[in-house]
Amino acid sequence: MQKKPQPVTASFFLVIIVYQCLWHFLAPLALLRLWYKGKKERGYRKNILERFGFYPNDDFQQAIWVHAVSVGETRAAAPFIEQLIAKGHRVLLTHMTPTGRQTGADIFAQQIAQHQLIQRYIPYDFCWPISRFYRHYAPSKGVLMETEIWPSILFFARHRFPIYLINGRLSVKSSLKFARFGKLSNTLFGMFQRILAQSEMDKEHYQLFGVQDCLVTGNLKFDVKLSAEKILQGQQWKSVWQSRKIICAASTREGEERIIISAWKTIESLNKPLLIIVPRHLPRVPEIEELLKNHQISYTKRSQIKDASELQTDILIGDTMGEMAFYLSCADDVMMGGTLMGTGGQNLIEPLSLGKPVILGPSTYNFAQISQDAIAAGVAIAIQGDTEEDLQTSLQKCFENLMQNPQVLKNMAFLSQGYAELHQGATNKTLKGLNYEK
């Protein structure tokens, strides 16, 4: 049963009006931003009209609308979407980034061909693009992933259809930002029909803003199945490299490679481990190449080799899309990107599910509860440091400790996979929370 629309105060209504005015002023800048980003990633220059609510005549009304911003959210939503389609529902899947859209196209190629799912860009968050989107598709239900809380999306859906937030997470940092707006944030969160949170910690943060209907369903990312083909390929390559230790720096962000490479360079070992660097954003590969050249370190890019035996350098740059499972499968342990430079961390669930111990820097707010639990379970190691030099020293010692204590590494690897399996089941809990019991 759909709850009654959230009452809107005069102050909130005034804020919405101001927000619409600002968007009309900023819309040309948004177009320029798309064009600029399109220099590095051409997908940003495609389907631009969709971002303003103009869509083809595709006869896809009354579907369940699922919004997954980019790659991570799309992969996390995949098991949930597959279950919806298996139950006979059609799915309108929206994204904000070209990489997210391409990921969805790869995952759901069969469902798209059978017209069970279509992909579009979500329109910009102001009145007439959002209204056009709602009129064109008239979704039966809206499902937003993780942190997508947009005023116009929620406000203009109030009298049309219910919107849910699933796999919801709200860090301390984000909570403080919303707290600045006082009761306006309470009104905004209250527009969700229900919030399905990743953890008790997230639930407590939502409740600070008056959210009453909030369930803890776990993290959907634990239910994601990585490519068996890529896992096997990674294992085969690792066997070619035999007893050599392999470190994977996964989903690294700007500035982190500098710390990781410096720590790796100073490892005191006759047999230096192979370092695989996989940046979060592939357009940054030239930047990493320049860094390695400055350090006078030879490297090979994944796109340049087809077989493990071709690798003749100590560093491999992962410059290919859709191969994270391959890179992780090659590794003995994983340095998790996003945790060194204050950006909150990337998805540590994938390496854990493959039995790979994880090293975490001090910034883990995107995966706060999971990081805490993983450290407590002995499947992740936390390094600390207030400066880049401190982080480098701490990381170097961590690398060396794992290399010199293979039994510790083996024990952590054994525990990692069991930890990941223990936390599975969020998909079924989410379906139940949306009244779509399996």
Secondary structure as a PSIPRED ss2 file (coil, helix, strand):
# PSIPRED VFORMAT (PSIPRED V4.0)

   1 M C   1.000  0.000  0.000
   2 Q C   1.000  0.000  0.000
   3 K C   1.000  0.000  0.000
   4 K C   1.000  0.000  0.000
   5 P C   1.000  0.000  0.000
   6 Q C   1.000  0.000  0.000
   7 P C   1.000  0.000  0.000
   8 V C   1.000  0.000  0.000
   9 T C   1.000  0.000  0.000
  10 A H   0.000  1.000  0.000
  11 S H   0.000  1.000  0.000
  12 F H   0.000  1.000  0.000
  13 F H   0.000  1.000  0.000
  14 L H   0.000  1.000  0.000
  15 V H   0.000  1.000  0.000
  16 I H   0.000  1.000  0.000
  17 I H   0.000  1.000  0.000
  18 V H   0.000  1.000  0.000
  19 Y H   0.000  1.000  0.000
  20 Q H   0.000  1.000  0.000
  21 C H   0.000  1.000  0.000
  22 L H   0.000  1.000  0.000
  23 W H   0.000  1.000  0.000
  24 H H   0.000  1.000  0.000
  25 F H   0.000  1.000  0.000
  26 L H   0.000  1.000  0.000
  27 A H   0.000  1.000  0.000
  28 P H   0.000  1.000  0.000
  29 L H   0.000  1.000  0.000
  30 A H   0.000  1.000  0.000
  31 L H   0.000  1.000  0.000
  32 L H   0.000  1.000  0.000
  33 R H   0.000  1.000  0.000
  34 L H   0.000  1.000  0.000
  35 W H   0.000  1.000  0.000
  36 Y H   0.000  1.000  0.000
  37 K H   0.000  1.000  0.000
  38 G C   1.000  0.000  0.000
  39 K C   1.000  0.000  0.000
  40 K C   1.000  0.000  0.000
  41 E C   1.000  0.000  0.000
  42 R H   0.000  1.000  0.000
  43 G H   0.000  1.000  0.000
  44 Y H   0.000  1.000  0.000
  45 R H   0.000  1.000  0.000
  46 K C   1.000  0.000  0.000
  47 N C   1.000  0.000  0.000
  48 I H   0.000  1.000  0.000
  49 L H   0.000  1.000  0.000
  50 E H   0.000  1.000  0.000
  51 R H   0.000  1.000  0.000
  52 F H   0.000  1.000  0.000
  53 G C   1.000  0.000  0.000
  54 F C   1.000  0.000  0.000
  55 Y C   1.000  0.000  0.000
  56 P C   1.000  0.000  0.000
  57 N C   1.000  0.000  0.000
  58 D C   1.000  0.000  0.000
  59 D C   1.000  0.000  0.000
  60 F C   1.000  0.000  0.000
  61 Q C   1.000  0.000  0.000
  62 Q C   1.000  0.000  0.000
  63 A C   1.000  0.000  0.000
  64 I E   0.000  0.000  1.000
  65 W E   0.000  0.000  1.000
  66 V E   0.000  0.000  1.000
  67 H E   0.000  0.000  1.000
  68 A C   1.000  0.000  0.000
  69 V C   1.000  0.000  0.000
  70 S C   1.000  0.000  0.000
  71 V H   0.000  1.000  0.000
  72 G H   0.000  1.000  0.000
  73 E H   0.000  1.000  0.000
  74 T H   0.000  1.000  0.000
  75 R H   0.000  1.000  0.000
  76 A H   0.000  1.000  0.000
  77 A H   0.000  1.000  0.000
  78 A H   0.000  1.000  0.000
  79 P H   0.000  1.000  0.000
  80 F H   0.000  1.000  0.000
  81 I H   0.000  1.000  0.000
  82 E H   0.000  1.000  0.000
  83 Q H   0.000  1.000  0.000
  84 L H   0.000  1.000  0.000
  85 I H   0.000  1.000  0.000
  86 A H   0.000  1.000  0.000
  87 K C   1.000  0.000  0.000
  88 G C   1.000  0.000  0.000
  89 H C   1.000  0.000  0.000
  90 R C   1.000  0.000  0.000
  91 V E   0.000  0.000  1.000
  92 L E   0.000  0.000  1.000
  93 L E   0.000  0.000  1.000
  94 T E   0.000  0.000  1.000
  95 H E   0.000  0.000  1.000
  96 M C   1.000  0.000  0.000
  97 T C   1.000  0.000  0.000
  98 P H   0.000  1.000  0.000
  99 T H   0.000  1.000  0.000
 100 G H   0.000  1.000  0.000
 101 R H   0.000  1.000  0.000
 102 Q H   0.000  1.000  0.000
 103 T H   0.000  1.000  0.000
 104 G H   0.000  1.000  0.000
 105 A H   0.000  1.000  0.000
 106 D H   0.000  1.000  0.000
 107 I H   0.000  1.000  0.000
 108 F C   1.000  0.000  0.000
 109 A H   0.000  1.000  0.000
 110 Q H   0.000  1.000  0.000
 111 Q H   0.000  1.000  0.000
 112 I H   0.000  1.000  0.000
 113 A H   0.000  1.000  0.000
 114 Q C   1.000  0.000  0.000
 115 H C   1.000  0.000  0.000
 116 Q C   1.000  0.000  0.000
 117 L E   0.000  0.000  1.000
 118 I E   0.000  0.000  1.000
 119 Q E   0.000  0.000  1.000
 120 R E   0.000  0.000  1.000
 121 Y E   0.000  0.000  1.000
 122 I C   1.000  0.000  0.000
 123 P C   1.000  0.000  0.000
 124 Y C   1.000  0.000  0.000
 125 D C   1.000  0.000  0.000
 126 F C   1.000  0.000  0.000
 127 C H   0.000  1.000  0.000
 128 W H   0.000  1.000  0.000
 129 P H   0.000  1.000  0.000
 130 I H   0.000  1.000  0.000
 131 S H   0.000  1.000  0.000
 132 R H   0.000  1.000  0.000
 133 F H   0.000  1.000  0.000
 134 Y H   0.000  1.000  0.000
 135 R H   0.000  1.000  0.000
 136 H H   0.000  1.000  0.000
 137 Y H   0.000  1.000  0.000
 138 A C   1.000  0.000  0.000
 139 P C   1.000  0.000  0.000
 140 S C   1.000  0.000  0.000
 141 K E   0.000  0.000  1.000
 142 G E   0.000  0.000  1.000
 143 V E   0.000  0.000  1.000
 144 L E   0.000  0.000  1.000
 145 M E   0.000  0.000  1.000
 146 E C   1.000  0.000  0.000
 147 T C   1.000  0.000  0.000
 148 E C   1.000  0.000  0.000
 149 I C   1.000  0.000  0.000
 150 W C   1.000  0.000  0.000
 151 P H   0.000  1.000  0.000
 152 S H   0.000  1.000  0.000
 153 I H   0.000  1.000  0.000
 154 L H   0.000  1.000  0.000
 155 F H   0.000  1.000  0.000
 156 F C   1.000  0.000  0.000
 157 A C   1.000  0.000  0.000
 158 R C   1.000  0.000  0.000
 159 H C   1.000  0.000  0.000
 160 R C   1.000  0.000  0.000
 161 F C   1.000  0.000  0.000
 162 P C   1.000  0.000  0.000
 163 I E   0.000  0.000  1.000
 164 Y E   0.000  0.000  1.000
 165 L E   0.000  0.000  1.000
 166 I E   0.000  0.000  1.000
 167 N E   0.000  0.000  1.000
 168 G E   0.000  0.000  1.000
 169 R C   1.000  0.000  0.000
 170 L C   1.000  0.000  0.000
 171 S C   1.000  0.000  0.000
 172 V H   0.000  1.000  0.000
 173 K H   0.000  1.000  0.000
 174 S H   0.000  1.000  0.000
 175 S H   0.000  1.000  0.000
 176 L H   0.000  1.000  0.000
 177 K H   0.000  1.000  0.000
 178 F H   0.000  1.000  0.000
 179 A H   0.000  1.000  0.000
 180 R C   1.000  0.000  0.000
 181 F C   1.000  0.000  0.000
 182 G C   1.000  0.000  0.000
 183 K H   0.000  1.000  0.000
 184 L H   0.000  1.000  0.000
 185 S H   0.000  1.000  0.000
 186 N H   0.000  1.000  0.000
 187 T H   0.000  1.000  0.000
 188 L H   0.000  1.000  0.000
 189 F H   0.000  1.000  0.000
 190 G C   1.000  0.000  0.000
 191 M C   1.000  0.000  0.000
 192 F C   1.000  0.000  0.000
 193 Q C   1.000  0.000  0.000
 194 R E   0.000  0.000  1.000
 195 I E   0.000  0.000  1.000
 196 L E   0.000  0.000  1.000
 197 A E   0.000  0.000  1.000
 198 Q C   1.000  0.000  0.000
 199 S C   1.000  0.000  0.000
 200 E H   0.000  1.000  0.000
 201 M H   0.000  1.000  0.000
 202 D H   0.000  1.000  0.000
 203 K H   0.000  1.000  0.000
 204 E H   0.000  1.000  0.000
 205 H H   0.000  1.000  0.000
 206 Y H   0.000  1.000  0.000
 207 Q H   0.000  1.000  0.000
 208 L C   1.000  0.000  0.000
 209 F C   1.000  0.000  0.000
 210 G C   1.000  0.000  0.000
 211 V C   1.000  0.000  0.000
 212 Q C   1.000  0.000  0.000
 213 D C   1.000  0.000  0.000
 214 C E   0.000  0.000  1.000
 215 L E   0.000  0.000  1.000
 216 V E   0.000  0.000  1.000
 217 T C   1.000  0.000  0.000
 218 G C   1.000  0.000  0.000
 219 N C   1.000  0.000  0.000
 220 L H   0.000  1.000  0.000
 221 K H   0.000  1.000  0.000
 222 F H   0.000  1.000  0.000
 223 D H   0.000  1.000  0.000
 224 V C   1.000  0.000  0.000
 225 K C   1.000  0.000  0.000
 226 L C   1.000  0.000  0.000
 227 S C   1.000  0.000  0.000
 228 A H   0.000  1.000  0.000
 229 E H   0.000  1.000  0.000
 230 K H   0.000  1.000  0.000
 231 I H   0.000  1.000  0.000
 232 L H   0.000  1.000  0.000
 233 Q H   0.000  1.000  0.000
 234 G H   0.000  1.000  0.000
 235 Q H   0.000  1.000  0.000
 236 Q H   0.000  1.000  0.000
 237 W H   0.000  1.000  0.000
 238 K H   0.000  1.000  0.000
 239 S H   0.000  1.000  0.000
 240 V H   0.000  1.000  0.000
 241 W C   1.000  0.000  0.000
 242 Q C   1.000  0.000  0.000
 243 S C   1.000  0.000  0.000
 244 R C   1.000  0.000  0.000
 245 K C   1.000  0.000  0.000
 246 I E   0.000  0.000  1.000
 247 I E   0.000  0.000  1.000
 248 C E   0.000  0.000  1.000
 249 A E   0.000  0.000  1.000
 250 A E   0.000  0.000  1.000
 251 S E   0.000  0.000  1.000
 252 T E   0.000  0.000  1.000
 253 R C   1.000  0.000  0.000
 254 E C   1.000  0.000  0.000
 255 G C   1.000  0.000  0.000
 256 E H   0.000  1.000  0.000
 257 E H   0.000  1.000  0.000
 258 R H   0.000  1.000  0.000
 259 I H   0.000  1.000  0.000
 260 I H   0.000  1.000  0.000
 261 I H   0.000  1.000  0.000
 262 S H   0.000  1.000  0.000
 263 A H   0.000  1.000  0.000
 264 W H   0.000  1.000  0.000
 265 K H   0.000  1.000  0.000
 266 T C   1.000  0.000  0.000
 267 I C   1.000  0.000  0.000
 268 E C   1.000  0.000  0.000
 269 S C   1.000  0.000  0.000
 270 L C   1.000  0.000  0.000
 271 N C   1.000  0.000  0.000
 272 K C   1.000  0.000  0.000
 273 P C   1.000  0.000  0.000
 274 L E   0.000  0.000  1.000
 275 L E   0.000  0.000  1.000
 276 I E   0.000  0.000  1.000
 277 I E   0.000  0.000  1.000
 278 V E   0.000  0.000  1.000
 279 P E   0.000  0.000  1.000
 280 R C   1.000  0.000  0.000
 281 H C   1.000  0.000  0.000
 282 L H   0.000  1.000  0.000
 283 P H   0.000  1.000  0.000
 284 R H   0.000  1.000  0.000
 285 V H   0.000  1.000  0.000
 286 P H   0.000  1.000  0.000
 287 E H   0.000  1.000  0.000
 288 I H   0.000  1.000  0.000
 289 E H   0.000  1.000  0.000
 290 E H   0.000  1.000  0.000
 291 L H   0.000  1.000  0.000
 292 L H   0.000  1.000  0.000
 293 K H   0.000  1.000  0.000
 294 N H   0.000  1.000  0.000
 295 H C   1.000  0.000  0.000
 296 Q C   1.000  0.000  0.000
 297 I C   1.000  0.000  0.000
 298 S C   1.000  0.000  0.000
 299 Y C   1.000  0.000  0.000
 300 T E   0.000  0.000  1.000
 301 K E   0.000  0.000  1.000
 302 R H   0.000  1.000  0.000
 303 S H   0.000  1.000  0.000
 304 Q H   0.000  1.000  0.000
 305 I C   1.000  0.000  0.000
 306 K C   1.000  0.000  0.000
 307 D C   1.000  0.000  0.000
 308 A H   0.000  1.000  0.000
 309 S H   0.000  1.000  0.000
 310 E H   0.000  1.000  0.000
 311 L C   1.000  0.000  0.000
 312 Q C   1.000  0.000  0.000
 313 T C   1.000  0.000  0.000
 314 D C   1.000  0.000  0.000
 315 I E   0.000  0.000  1.000
 316 L E   0.000  0.000  1.000
 317 I E   0.000  0.000  1.000
 318 G C   1.000  0.000  0.000
 319 D C   1.000  0.000  0.000
 320 T C   1.000  0.000  0.000
 321 M C   1.000  0.000  0.000
 322 G C   1.000  0.000  0.000
 323 E C   1.000  0.000  0.000
 324 M H   0.000  1.000  0.000
 325 A H   0.000  1.000  0.000
 326 F H   0.000  1.000  0.000
 327 Y H   0.000  1.000  0.000
 328 L H   0.000  1.000  0.000
 329 S H   0.000  1.000  0.000
 330 C H   0.000  1.000  0.000
 331 A C   1.000  0.000  0.000
 332 D C   1.000  0.000  0.000
 333 D E   0.000  0.000  1.000
 334 V E   0.000  0.000  1.000
 335 M E   0.000  0.000  1.000
 336 M E   0.000  0.000  1.000
 337 G C   1.000  0.000  0.000
 338 G C   1.000  0.000  0.000
 339 T C   1.000  0.000  0.000
 340 L C   1.000  0.000  0.000
 341 M C   1.000  0.000  0.000
 342 G C   1.000  0.000  0.000
 343 T C   1.000  0.000  0.000
 344 G C   1.000  0.000  0.000
 345 G C   1.000  0.000  0.000
 346 Q C   1.000  0.000  0.000
 347 N C   1.000  0.000  0.000
 348 L C   1.000  0.000  0.000
 349 I H   0.000  1.000  0.000
 350 E H   0.000  1.000  0.000
 351 P H   0.000  1.000  0.000
 352 L H   0.000  1.000  0.000
 353 S H   0.000  1.000  0.000
 354 L C   1.000  0.000  0.000
 355 G C   1.000  0.000  0.000
 356 K C   1.000  0.000  0.000
 357 P C   1.000  0.000  0.000
 358 V E   0.000  0.000  1.000
 359 I E   0.000  0.000  1.000
 360 L E   0.000  0.000  1.000
 361 G C   1.000  0.000  0.000
 362 P C   1.000  0.000  0.000
 363 S C   1.000  0.000  0.000
 364 T C   1.000  0.000  0.000
 365 Y H   0.000  1.000  0.000
 366 N H   0.000  1.000  0.000
 367 F H   0.000  1.000  0.000
 368 A H   0.000  1.000  0.000
 369 Q H   0.000  1.000  0.000
 370 I H   0.000  1.000  0.000
 371 S H   0.000  1.000  0.000
 372 Q H   0.000  1.000  0.000
 373 D H   0.000  1.000  0.000
 374 A H   0.000  1.000  0.000
 375 I H   0.000  1.000  0.000
 376 A H   0.000  1.000  0.000
 377 A C   1.000  0.000  0.000
 378 G C   1.000  0.000  0.000
 379 V C   1.000  0.000  0.000
 380 A E   0.000  0.000  1.000
 381 I E   0.000  0.000  1.000
 382 A E   0.000  0.000  1.000
 383 I C   1.000  0.000  0.000
 384 Q C   1.000  0.000  0.000
 385 G C   1.000  0.000  0.000
 386 D C   1.000  0.000  0.000
 387 T C   1.000  0.000  0.000
 388 E H   0.000  1.000  0.000
 389 E H   0.000  1.000  0.000
 390 D H   0.000  1.000  0.000
 391 L H   0.000  1.000  0.000
 392 Q H   0.000  1.000  0.000
 393 T H   0.000  1.000  0.000
 394 S H   0.000  1.000  0.000
 395 L H   0.000  1.000  0.000
 396 Q H   0.000  1.000  0.000
 397 K H   0.000  1.000  0.000
 398 C H   0.000  1.000  0.000
 399 F H   0.000  1.000  0.000
 400 E H   0.000  1.000  0.000
 401 N H   0.000  1.000  0.000
 402 L H   0.000  1.000  0.000
 403 M H   0.000  1.000  0.000
 404 Q H   0.000  1.000  0.000
 405 N C   1.000  0.000  0.000
 406 P H   0.000  1.000  0.000
 407 Q H   0.000  1.000  0.000
 408 V H   0.000  1.000  0.000
 409 L H   0.000  1.000  0.000
 410 K H   0.000  1.000  0.000
 411 N H   0.000  1.000  0.000
 412 M H   0.000  1.000  0.000
 413 A H   0.000  1.000  0.000
 414 F H   0.000  1.000  0.000
 415 L H   0.000  1.000  0.000
 416 S H   0.000  1.000  0.000
 417 Q H   0.000  1.000  0.000
 418 G H   0.000  1.000  0.000
 419 Y H   0.000  1.000  0.000
 420 A H   0.000  1.000  0.000
 421 E H   0.000  1.000  0.000
 422 L H   0.000  1.000  0.000
 423 H C   1.000  0.000  0.000
 424 Q C   1.000  0.000  0.000
 425 G C   1.000  0.000  0.000
 426 A H   0.000  1.000  0.000
 427 T H   0.000  1.000  0.000
 428 N H   0.000  1.000  0.000
 429 K H   0.000  1.000  0.000
 430 T H   0.000  1.000  0.000
 431 L H   0.000  1.000  0.000
 432 K H   0.000  1.000  0.000
 433 G H   0.000  1.000  0.000
 434 L C   1.000  0.000  0.000
 435 N C   1.000  0.000  0.000
 436 Y C   1.000  0.000  0.000
 437 E C   1.000  0.000  0.000
 438 K C   1.000  0.000  0.000
